[in-house]
Amino acid sequence: MPYRKQKFTNDEIYHIVSRGIDDNLIFKDINDYYRGVFSIYEFNTINPITIQRRREARARFKKARGGPSSTTDSIVEDIRDRMVDIIAFCFMPNHIHLLLKQLKDNGITKFMSKVGTGYAGYFNRKYKRKGYVFQNRFKDVHIEDDSQLLAVFNYIHANPISLIEPNFKEQGIKNYSTEEIVKFLENYKWSSYKDYIGEQNFPSVTERDFLLEAIGGAKGCKEVIKNWVINKEIKKANELFLEL
C-alpha cells in the first residue's frame, strides 16, 4: 500500500477502503484476521516498530481483550503516539473498511502504508509468496457532516451481510429476516460492531466515546443498525458513497 498523493486534513474523518490485489483473499483463516486486527492497532503510532515495542503492543492488546499478559502494568499502559483515531472498522475476506480521523500530518497515508507493509510481511512469510497484498491505492471518502458519518458507520458494519446475502447491496435482503440479519451482525467478530454494542471484542483498537454518546450508547447503536436494515438504507448508501 504505497504512499498516496491525496492531502488529508487533521481532525477530519474519512472512510477508507483497501482491497486485495485482483480482489484476492487477504484473510484466509482466523489467524490472518487476528493478525490484521492487531496490525491496525500496532502500527497506529508515529514511532518505529521495534521488537520491544511489538512485545509491549501485544501485551496491551491481549490485556484489553481479557487475555493473559506476562508484562507489568507499567508496560501494558498504552503509550502509543497515534497517527489516527480508528472510529470503526470491518474486515472482509478480500478488503477492509476503516473509518479514520487523522491526528497527525499525513497520518492516514503513513498509517495505511505501515499496515500494508507490515501485514504483507506476515502474509508473504506464511504463504511463501512475494509482493504486495493490497492494491496499489486505497480509496477514500471525506465525511462532510453528521448524517454522512452515521450512514457510513452503518454501512461499514453492515458489510458482512454480503457473506450470507451476496447481492444484498443491489437487490436487498431476500433470504433472511431482519432479526436474523441483526443477530448475524452482532455475532460477526471481525469488526468494531461488537465493541459498540457493549460486547468486549477488540476494545483497544477503536475510539468510540463520541459516537456512542451521539447515538445513545450500545442500545442506540443496535437500534440505528436495525433501522438501517429495515429501511433498506444499504442500497441507498451504496449509490451515495464509493463502492469501495
N, C-alpha and C positions, 0 to 999 in steps of 0.2 A: 504494500500500500504506500506508494511514494508520496512525497510532499505535494500539496495542492496549491495552485496559484490563487484560488479564491481567498479574499480577505474576510476573515471572521472578526466580529466585534466583541470586545469584552462585555460581559454581563448580558449578552443576548443569547437566545435559546435557538437551537437548530435540531431538526430531525435529520439524522444521518442514517444512510443505509449502505452497507458494503456487502457485495456478493462474491461468491467463489468464482474463480476463473472458469469461463464457459458454463457457469451455473453448476459446477461440480460440488459435491458434498464437502463441507468444511468441518462437519462434526459427524463422525462415523460411528461413535459409540459413546457410552456415558462418560468415560474418562476424558474424551475430547470436549464434551460440554463443560465438565468441571474445569478443565484447563482453560477453556475460553472465558468462563466467568471469572476465574482467578486472574486471567490476563488483563481484563478491563479494570480490575482492582489494582493489581500490582503495578501496571505501567502508568497509572494515573498519578504521576509525580514528575516534577521537573528534574529530579535527581537521577544520576546514573544508577542502573540496577547492578549492584554488586552481590556477591554470594551471601554476605551477611545481611544485606537489606532484603534479599529474597527470602532468607530464613525468617526474618522478622515479619515480613509481609504474610508469609504462610501461617505463622503463629497467630497474627491478628485475625486473619481470615478464618482460621479454624475456631478460634475462641469466639468470634462473633456468631458463628454458626452453631455454637454449643459443643464443638468438638474438643478433644484433649489438646493441651498445649504443653510443651516441655520448657517454655521460657518463663521468665519472671514477668510480673505485671508491668514493670517499668519498660520492658522491651516490647510487650504486647501493645502498649499505648500507641495509637495511630499518630505518627509524626510526619506523614506524607505532606509534601507541599504540592497540592493538587493543581493540575492544569485545567481541569473541567469539573463541574458537578454533573454526575450522571443522574438524571432525573428519572429515567425509565430505560429499560432495555428488554429485548426479546431476541432469543437465539432460535433460528430455524435451521433445518439441515444444511441449506446452501446459502444462507445470508443472515445478516444481523441487523437489527434495528436499534438505534440509540437515540435518546432524547438528551441533548447535552447543552449545558450552559458554560460558555467559555469564561475562564477566570484569569488566564494569563495571555499575553500577546502570543498569537499563533498557537494557542493551547490546543485547539481542536485538531489542527493539522499535525502537530507533533505527537499528540496522543494517538491518533489513528495510525501514524507511521510506526510508533513504538509497539502498538498492539499487533499490527500486521506483521512486522518483522519478528517480534517475539513469538507469536503463535506459529508463524511459518517455520521457525527453527524447531519447535516442538513437533509439529505435524510432519515435517520432512524427515526428521530423525526416526520418528515412529513408523512411517510408511515407506521409508527408503526411497525418497524422491527428492527432486531439486526444484528450485524456482519459487515463484510467488504462489500463495494460496488464494489470496483475494484479488479481485480485478484491479487494474491499474488505478482507477479513480473511484473513490466513494462518491455518492450523491448526497445532496443536502437541500433542505428547505428551511428558510428562515421563518421562525414563528413570529408573527406580527401582532397578535392580540390574544386575549384570554380565551376567546371562543375557539380559535385555531389550536391553541395549546391543549385544551381539553379534548378536542377532536383527534388530534394526533396521539395524545396519551391513550385514548380508547382504541384508536386504530392499531397502535403498536401492540397493545395487549390482546387484541382480537386476532392477530395474525395466525396463531396456532390453529384456529378453526380450519384453515386450509389443509391441515393434516388429515382431517376426517371428512371435510366437505371441500374437495379440491377446487370447485368452481364457485365458491360462495361469494367471491368478490364481484363476479359478473352476474350470477344467477340467483343469489340469495341462498338462504339455508332451507333445504328441502327435506332432508332425511332425519333431522333431529329436532326435538322440542327445544324451546327456549331454556327450560330448566336443565336439559342435558348439555346444551352448549355452555351455559354458565358454569355448571359443575366441572365440565372438561377444562375450561379456562382456569378455574380455581385450583385444579389439580396439576396444571402444567408447570413443571419445575423450572424450566429454563427461561424464565422472565422475572421481572420485578413485581408482577401482579400479586403473588402470594404475600410478599412483604407489605404491599399496600393494603391488603385486607386483613392484616394482623397475624399472619402465619409466618413465623420466622423461617426464612429460606436463605437469602444472601443479604442480610440487613446492612452489612458494612459497605456494600457496593454503591448504593443509591442515597441521594439526598431527597427525602420525601416530605419533610415537615410542611413546607409552604403549600404544596398541592393538597396534602391531606387536610390542612386547615381550610382550604378553599372549597373542597368538595364534601366536607362533613365527616372526615375520618374514614375508618375502614368500612363502616356501614354505608356511608355515602358513596364510597368508591364502588362497592358492589352494586349499588343502585344505578350509578351512571353507566356502568358496563352493561347491566341488564337492559336498561332503557335503550342503549345504543343498539343492542342486538334486536330487541323487539321492534324498534322503529326502522330497522334495516338501514341504519346510517352508514354502514360499512361501504356499500356500493357508492354512496354519495362522496365519501371521503376518498375512495379510490379514484374518483373522477376529479376531485378538487386538488389533491396533493399529487406529488410524483408517485407513480407506482414504481417504487424503487427496487 
